[in-house]
Amino acid sequence: MPFDHHILLLIFNIIFIDIILGGDNAVVIALACRRLPEKKRNRAIIIGTGLAVLIRIGLTAMIASLLHVPYLLFIGGAFLIFIALKLMISRDEKKN
C-alpha cells in the first residue's frame, strides 16, 4: 500500500481536534484534585488522565463501529432536523 499524505493529514486533524476537546477533561481533573495532598494529587491526576484517555478510545471505537450500521446516519440526521424544527417552533410561540 503506497503512502498517502491525505490520510496522514486526516489523522493529524483528528488528533488535533481530540487534543482541543480534551482540554475540558484537564480542567475537571484539576478541579477534582485541587484539595488533595501533593502526593495523592499527582497520583489522582495521572490515574484520571489515563482513564479519560481509555474512555475516549473506547467510545471512539464504539462510535466508529456504529457508523457501519445501515441508515443510522440518515436516522440521526432526521432526528436532528426534528429537534431543530421543534426548537424553531417553540421560539416562535414564545415571541407571540
C-alpha positions in Angstrom: 0.0 0.0 0.0 1.6 3.3 -1.0 2.0 6.1 1.5 -0.9 8.6 1.2 -0.3 12.1 2.5 -4.1 12.8 2.6 -4.7 10.0 5.1 -1.8 11.3 7.3 -3.3 14.8 7.2 -6.7 13.4 8.2 -5.2 11.5 11.1 -3.4 14.6 12.3 -6.6 16.6 12.1 -8.4 14.1 14.3 -5.6 14.1 16.8 -5.6 17.9 16.9 -9.3 18.1 17.4 -9.1 15.4 20.1 -6.4 17.4 22.0 -8.5 20.6 21.7 -11.7 18.9 23.0 -9.7 17.1 25.7 -8.9 20.4 27.4 -12.1 20.3 29.4 -11.0 16.9 30.9 -7.9 18.5 32.2 -9.9 21.3 33.9 -12.3 18.8 35.5 -9.4 16.6 36.8 -7.6 19.6 38.2 -10.7 20.9 40.0 -11.3 17.5 41.4 -7.8 17.1 42.7 -7.0 20.6 43.9 -7.5 20.0 47.6 -5.7 16.7 47.8 -2.2 16.4 49.4 0.5 16.7 46.8 1.5 13.0 46.6 -2.2 11.9 46.3 -2.9 14.8 43.9 -0.2 13.7 41.4 -1.4 10.1 41.5 -5.0 11.2 41.0 -4.1 13.4 38.1 -2.2 10.5 36.4 -5.0 8.0 37.0 -7.7 10.5 36.0 -5.9 11.4 32.8 -5.2 7.7 31.9 -8.9 6.8 32.5 -10.0 9.7 30.4 -7.8 8.6 27.5 -9.0 5.0 27.8 -12.7 6.0 27.9 -12.2 8.3 24.9 -10.5 5.4 22.9 -13.3 3.0 23.8 -16.1 5.4 23.0 -14.4 6.3 19.7 -14.2 2.6 18.8 -17.9 2.2 19.6 -18.9 5.2 17.5 -16.7 4.0 14.6 -18.4 0.6 14.6 -21.9 2.3 14.8 -21.2 4.2 11.6 -21.3 0.9 9.7 -25.0 0.3 10.7 -27.2 0.9 7.7 -29.4 4.0 7.7 -28.0 5.1 11.1 -26.7 8.4 9.7 -30.0 9.0 8.0 -32.0 8.4 11.2 -29.6 10.6 13.2 -29.9 13.4 10.6 -33.7 13.1 10.6 -33.7 13.3 14.3 -31.5 16.4 14.3 -33.9 18.1 11.8 -36.8 17.2 14.0 -35.1 18.7 17.1 -34.2 21.9 15.1 -37.8 22.3 13.8 -39.2 21.8 17.3 -36.8 24.4 18.7 -37.8 26.9 16.0 -41.5 26.3 16.6 -41.1 26.8 20.4 -39.2 30.0 19.8 -42.0 31.4 17.5 -44.6 30.5 20.2 -42.6 32.4 22.9 -42.5 35.6 20.7 -46.3 35.7 20.4 
